[in-house]
Amino acid sequence: MAKVTSKLQVTVPKAIAEQYGIRPGDQIEWVPAGDAIRVLPAGRRASTLDVAARARLFDAATERQRRREAERRPSRTAQGRGWRRQELYDRGRAR
């Protein structure tokens, strides 16, 4: 875990710097990402991908989602749960 100094400086952990090829003097980019902050080596921003590459990534993600949905167990039907919705409304009422 890195600590922010009084000058708002942050030290990149050595393992991370080596993995991403960050060296002293390199520039990094801070990108807001919702509730998080992404730190990217300068020039490696995802938006620099061309339209075809972005479309391929989107198609791959869509296919992964379809496979996950196909592997899910089907939800129980009204017939399989042993009661009907109308029984909930009639429960406790005098007949």
C-alpha positions in Angstrom: 0.0 0.0 0.0 1.3 3.4 -0.9 1.1 6.6 1.2 0.4 10.0 -0.1 3.0 12.6 1.0 2.3 16.2 2.1 3.2 17.2 -1.5 0.5 14.8 -2.8 3.1 12.4 -4.2 2.7 8.7 -4.3 5.4 6.0 -4.7 4.6 3.2 -7.1 5.4 -0.2 -5.6 8.4 -1.8 -7.1 6.6 -5.0 -8.2 3.9 -2.9 -10.0 6.5 -0.7 -11.7 8.5 -3.7 -12.9 5.4 -5.4 -14.2 4.2 -2.4 -16.2 7.6 -1.1 -17.2 7.4 2.1 -15.3 10.8 3.7 -14.7 12.0 6.8 -13.0 11.1 9.9 -15.0 8.2 8.1 -16.8 4.8 9.8 -16.8 1.7 8.1 -15.5 -1.9 9.1 -16.0 -4.6 9.3 -13.4 -8.0 8.4 -14.8 -11.3 8.7 -12.8 -13.2 5.5 -13.0 -16.4 5.8 -11.0 -15.6 5.2 -7.3 -12.0 4.3 -8.2 -8.9 5.9 -9.8 -7.0 4.1 -12.6 -3.3 4.7 -12.8 -2.0 4.1 -16.3 1.4 4.5 -17.8 1.2 7.5 -20.2 0.0 6.5 -23.7 -1.7 3.2 -22.7 -5.2 4.5 -22.3 -7.9 2.2 -23.5 -9.6 5.0 -25.5 -6.6 5.0 -27.9 -7.8 1.7 -29.3 -9.2 2.0 -32.8 -12.9 1.3 -33.4 -12.3 -2.2 -34.7 -10.3 -3.2 -31.6 -12.9 -1.8 -29.3 -15.7 -3.7 -31.2 -13.7 -6.9 -30.8 -13.4 -6.4 -27.1 -17.1 -5.6 -26.8 -18.0 -8.7 -28.8 -15.8 -10.9 -26.6 -17.3 -9.5 -23.4 -20.8 -10.0 -24.8 -20.0 -13.6 -25.7 -18.7 -14.2 -22.1 -21.9 -12.8 -20.7 -24.0 -15.0 -22.9 -22.1 -18.1 -21.8 -22.5 -17.2 -18.1 -26.3 -16.7 -18.6 -26.6 -20.0 -20.4 -24.8 -21.8 -17.6 -27.2 -20.4 -14.9 -29.8 -22.7 -13.5 -33.2 -21.8 -14.8 -35.4 -20.1 -12.2 -38.1 -22.0 -10.6 -41.5 -21.8 -12.3 -44.7 -21.0 -10.5 -45.7 -24.7 -10.8 -42.5 -25.9 -9.1 -42.6 -23.8 -5.9 -45.8 -25.3 -4.4 -47.9 -22.2 -4.2 -49.5 -19.6 -6.5 -49.4 -15.9 -6.4 -53.1 -15.6 -5.8 -52.7 -17.7 -2.6 -50.6 -14.9 -1.2 -53.4 -12.4 -1.7 -56.1 -14.7 -0.3 -54.1 -15.8 2.7 -55.7 -14.8 6.0 -59.0 -13.7 4.4 -62.3 -15.3 5.4 -63.8 -17.4 2.6 
